[in-house]
Amino acid sequence: MNDEFPEHPAYAIVSGLLDYAVLTNPFPLQASPPTGDPTIARLDMVASAPPGDPVACSRIEIALPIGTSEQSLVDTADGIRPLPPAGWQGAVASTATTATITFTPPGGSFVFDEDGVAASIAGLRINRAPGNATLRITEHPVAVKSPIELVLAKQPYRPPVPAGSPNRFSARRWAGPTTLSTTPATQVRAGQQVTLTWQHRTGVQRFLFTRPLNGNVGAPGKDVTQDSRYDSAPVVRPTTFTLRTTVVATGEVMYDTVTVTVDTPTFAELFVSGPLGAGASGTVTFPDVVTVAGSLTVDGAVTARAGLTSTQTFETRNKLTAQQGITVNGPATAGGTSNVPRGEVQAGGITTNRVTAKKTVKIFGSVGKVTSDTGMLPATIGGRTDRLLLGYVQRSTTYQYQSITFKVGAREAGCGVKNNAHIEDAVFLPLRADEQATWKTSGAIALYSGASRFVLAAFGDNSTS
């Protein structure tokens, strides 16, 4: 088994001026049988403008590859019929390798706004080679990323399963390794198992597949000839199970399939070119390192067990928890609580109600307020959010100056020289949003040029005191 064929309709979003969704009828699309009449199929397409961005269009062209190869869709342009939207015109032109279907709006122009349009291309004689065929859509006016490409899968031809298959292949809810449930497993939650059952018969060989049969129709799968039941691994995404039965005496082959849907699917990798939404009442959990190339805005909670990295800005209006660390090259804003139990926080600027980090907090942003004076410091300083205050004495080479003592509630720290004894060169003091810092000085105030000075800097908030 392999995953060389897409198993879902083709979509093109944020590729051109318009967004497209293309579905084949029948779906999934199969290549024509090796002999006999070809499979006749239809393409149903919906074109729409991105929200809030009207698009004027004079025509849309869809190019279908002609040939007998895996990359071609049809073996001839004969029989192709465009089914345009109401009021539009449809036309077909072909060469030896391409059939081009053109849809033209009434009056030569149509503005895609709130409503999209649906069009179809019927009478497609699908060729006999399974593979991926690429449709190319050209918009007029021509988009920057033109032509837009959509991949359609032609799965290998499989004879239809006759009504009343003697295998009676079905999926049931898993009830344990020795118990058989009678409830069908049409939909399960991610991570649940299912039990597959079938009628045991003699004189046949059976192989079970956990995905639709693709290019390698002779793949061995799992030999279940002597079995009549199979307990699957945990199902994390919609899965189609296939049972291939071969009658030993005649070589006749029969395919039975059953699909189990998952209401909360899990994907190993997901790429979205458009918006990705998560329910406001839920959470987005990242079990590994997360990299955000642009801005990330989260209304709810974000949990990153290994780490979280943003190259621009990061904003959450609720709790942010990172087990290993947070790195943000731009501002990091959390409306609620930010916790880094075992890691460190590095950011260009942090605004939060509370920051907890077991290791270090590093802020490389601009200082919110700096005061360097010869005694004209404000009496108190506070802020709208949590802040980090840096105070120190900038001493001259000729005049050893006094000390400065900061006090926040019961916390007190000082720097400078007091009673001819050196205390500290600087003090770094956290200040919560609901607190104010006061300070006092000792010693004479020097007003002449080159005298020692007090310097006060507030980090993490550009608001004034």
N, C-alpha and C positions, 0 to 999 in steps of 0.2 A: 504494500500500500504506500501511497505517497500523497502529497498535498499540492500537486502541480496545477490543479484546476480550482478556480474560485467556486465557492458553494453558495453565493448569494448574488442578487441583482447587481448590475454595474452602476456605480454612482460617480459623478464628477462634480465636486463642490470646490469653489474658489479656484477653479482652473481657468475659466474664461469670464466673459461678462455675465453669462447665465449659468445656472446650476442645472444638472441633468440627472435623471434616473431612467435606466433602461432595463426592461424586464422582457425575457423571452417567453413565448407561448408556443409550445409547452415549455415548462420550467421544472427541473433543469433541462437544458438543451442537450440532446444527444446527436452524435454524428449519424448519418444515414446508414442503414444496414449494408453489409458488404455487397449484397446483390439485391435486385428488385428495385421497387420504386423508392425514390429519395424521401427523406423526412421533409414535410412542408411546415414551415414555422413562420411566426410573426414576431416582430419587435414592437413593443409598446414603449413609447418615450414620453416623459414629462419634462418640460423645460420651464424654468421659473427664474425670476430675478432675486438676488439676495435681499433680505428684509431692508426696507428703507432706501433702496438704491435702484430707482427705475432705469430700465435699459431700453433704448430704441433699437429696433432690429429691422433690416430690410429683407433678409432671407437667412435660412439655415440650410447648410449642406451636410449630408451624411454620406461618407464614402465607405463602402463595404468591399473587402478584398475578395476577388474572384479567383478560383483555382481549385486544385485538388490536394494542396498541401495542408499540413496541420494549421498553418497560420491563415489560411483562407477560410471564409465563412460559407460561401455558396459556390457551386460549380458552374453556374451560368446566371446571367441577368434575366433570362427568360422567365416570365411569370411574375416578376416583381411588381407590386402594386402599392403606390403610396396612398395612405389614408390620412389626409391632412386635417387639421382642426377646422371647425366650421368657418366658412368664409375664406379660408386659405386655398392656395393652389399647390398641387404636387406634381412633380415631373421626375422622370428617370432618364439618365444618360449613362452610357457604359463604354468601356474600352475592354481590351482583352484581359485586363487584370483588376479593373475597378468598376463597380456600379455606384453612381452618385445619385442620391435622391435629394431633390431640392424642394423645400417648403417655402412658399412666398406668401406674405400676409396681404390682405386686401388693401388696395391703394399703395402698395409698395412699402408700407411701414407699419410697425406695430410696437407699442410701448408696453413692455413687461413691467407691471407694477405689483399690485397685490395678488393678482391672479396669474397662474401659469397656464400653459396650453398643453394639450395631450395630442400626440400624433402617433400613427402606426405605419409600419412597413410590412405588408403581407406578401404571401406567395414566395417566400424564400426557400429555395431548394438547397438544403444544407448538404455539404459534401460529406464524403465517407471517412475522412481522416480526423480522428479526435485530436484536440489541441486547443490552444488559445488563439482566437482571432481578434484583431484590434480594429475597432470602429474609430474613424477620425471625423470629428465634427468641426466644421468651419463656420463661425458666425460672421455676419456682415452688419455693421463694420467689423473688420477682423480684429480679434482680441490679441493682446500682447503674447499670450501663451498659445497661439493658434498653430496647428489644429489641436483640439482637445481630444485626448485618446481614452477610450473605454475598452476594457478587455472582456470579451464574451467567451465563456468556456463551452467547448463541445466535448461532452463526456462520451466515452465509448458507447457504442450501441449495445443495448441490453434488451433481449426479447421481453415483451410485457409478461407480467405474472398472470397466469390464467386465474379466473375466478374460482374460488374454492380450492386454493392450493392445498395439497395433501400435507404440507409441512405444518400448517397452522402456526406460523411463526409469530410470536408476540413478545412484548416487553411488559413486565409486571414490577410493581413496587417490591423493593428488597425487604424481606422479613427475617433474614438470617440464613446461614449456610445450609441448614437442614429443614427450613420451613419454606413453603411456597405460598405466596400471597395470591389472592384471586383478583386484586385491584389492578387495573391497567396503569402503567406508568407513562401517561401521555405528557405529564409535566412534573418535574421534580425541582427541588432546590439544589443549588450548586454544592457538590461534594457528596451527594447521595448516590448510592449504588442502585442498579436495577438488575432484575433477573430476566434473562431471555430464555424462552422455552419453545420447543417445537416437537412435532409428532415423530417419534422414532420409527424408522422403516428400515427394512433390510434391503440389500442390493444397491445401495447408494453410497456415495461419498459426500461428506459435507465439510465445508470450510466457512468459518465465521470471520467477518471483517467488522471493525469498529468505525469505518468510514465508508462512504459510497465507493464502489469500484471505479478507479480512474483509468489511467493509461495502461497499467499492467494488469490486464484482465486475467492473466494466468498466475497472479500472485498467490502464494500458498495460503496466506491467512492462518487461522488457527484450526487445526484438524479436530472437528467435533463429530466425526462419523459415529463413534460409539457412545456419544452423549445425547441427552435430550434437554439439557439445561446448562446455562452459563451465567455466573454472577460477575457482573462487570466491575471494572475499577470505578472509583468515584467519578461521576459525570459532572463536569464543570462548565460545559457549553453545549448548545444544541448538537445532538449526535445522531447520525443515521447508521444503524446496524444493518449489515447485509449478510444473508445466509445463501451461499451458493451450493446447490445440490446437483450432483451428476449421477445419472442412472448408469451403472456400470455396464449393463448389457447392451444398451443402445447408444450411450454417449450423450444422451439428451441432457441439457443443462437448464436449470431453473434458478431464478433469482427471487428471493423474498427480502423485503426491506421493511424496517420499522424505525420511525424517528421519535426520539425523546427530546422534548424541549426543556429548557432550563430557565426558571423565572429570574434568577440572579446569575447570569453567566459570568465566568471568569476567563480572561484571555491572557496568554503568556506575553503577548505584545499587542499594543493597540496604537495606531496612528490616526489622528483625526485632523483633517485640514480645516474644519470649521469649528464652531463652538462645541465645547464639551460641558454638559450640565450635570450637576449632582444635586440630589434633593436637599433642600434647606434643613430638613430635620435629620439628615444622615451625616456621615463623616466620610472623608477621603483619606484612606490609609496607605502609606507608602512603606513597604517592607524593606526597601533598598534605598540607595542614594538617589535623590531626585534632583534633576537639573531643569531649571526654568529659564528658557532663553529670553523671554520677554517679561511682561508684567503678569503677576498672578494675584488675583483678588478672590478671597474666600470669605463667604458670609458665615460659615459654620466653623467647625473645628478641623484642624489639620494635625495628623500624627505621622511622623517620619521616624522609624525605628533606627535607621542607620545614619541618615544625614539629609540635609536639605540645602540646595544651592540655588541662588537666583543671581543672574548677572545684572539685573536692573533693580526692580523694586519688589518687595513682598509685603502683602497686606492681608491680615485676617481680622475679622471683627469679633472673633471669639477666641477660644483657647488654642495655643500653639505649643505642641510638645515634640521635642526632638531628643531621642535617646543619645545620640552621638554628637550632634553639633549642628549649628546653623551658620551658613556663610552667605552674606548678602552684600554685594558690591555697592548697592544703593541703599536707600532708607528701608528699614524694617519696621513695620507698624503692626501692633497687636492691640486690639481694643480690649482684650481680656488679659489672661495670664499667659506668660511664656515660660516654659520650663525646659531646661536642658540637664537632665539628671546626671549624665556621665560625660558630657561633652563641653564645648565652649561655644560662645556666641561671638561672631565677628561681623560687623556691619558698618556701613557708612554713616548710619544714624539710627538710633532706636527710640521709639516712642511706645510706651506700654504702661499698663497699670502696675505690673510687677514682673521683674526678671529674676529667675532663679537659675544659677549655673554652678555646678560643683567644681568646675575648673576655673576658667577665666572668661571675662567679658571684655571684648576689644571694640572700641568705637573709633573709627578713623575719620569721622565726618568733621565738618567745620564746628568751631566752638560757638555755642549759642550766644554767650555774652562774655566779654573780657573787660575787666576794670583794672587799670594800672594807675595808681594815684599816690599822692603824698598825704594821705589822711582823709580823702574825700570819698571813702567807700560808703555805699548805702548801709543803713542800719540792719536791714534784713534782706533776704532774697528767697524767693519761692518759684513756683512754676505750675503750669497746667498739668504736667505729667511728671513721672519720675525723672530725676536728674542726677548728674554726677558733678560735684563741685571740686575744683582744684584751687587751692590757695597756697601761695608761697611768698617768701620775702626775697626780693631781688636786691641783694646787698652790693654796695659799692666797695671799692678796694681801700677806701680811706675812712670809712665810717661804719662801724659795726652797729647795727640798728636794733630796734626792739623786736618783740615777738608778736604774733597774732594768734588768737585762740578762737576756734570755731566751736559753736555749741548748737546741737539739734536735739531738743528734748533732753534726755539724760545722757546723750552721747556728747563727748567733748574731745577735741584734738587740737594740737597747736604746732607751730613751726617758728623758726627764727632763733634768736638768742635772748635768753631770759636770765637775769642775775649773772651775766657773764658766762652762762653755760649754754652750749649749743643744744637745741632741742631736736628739730628736724628741719630739713630744707623745704619740705612741702607737705601738705596734707591733702588726701584724696577722700572726699566724704560723700556717700550716697544720700540723696535727698528725695523723699517720696513726694507725690503730688500734693498731699495734704499737710506737708511740713514746711517750716521756714527755718532758715539758718540765721543765727546772730553771731556776732563776734566782737571781741574787744582787743585792744592793742596795749602794749606796755612800752615805755620809753618815750623819748622826745621825738617830735616830728621834725624831719629835716626838709627844708624847702629849697635849698640851693641846688644848682645843677650837679648831677652826678651822685646825689644822695641815694640811700637805699629806699626802695619802694615796696608797697604791697601790690601783689598781682592776684586777681580773682578771675577764674574761668569757669563757666558753666557748660557742661556737655549734655547732648542728647535732646535738647529742646531749644528751639529758636525763639521762644516766647520771652518776654521781658519779665523782670521780677515784680 
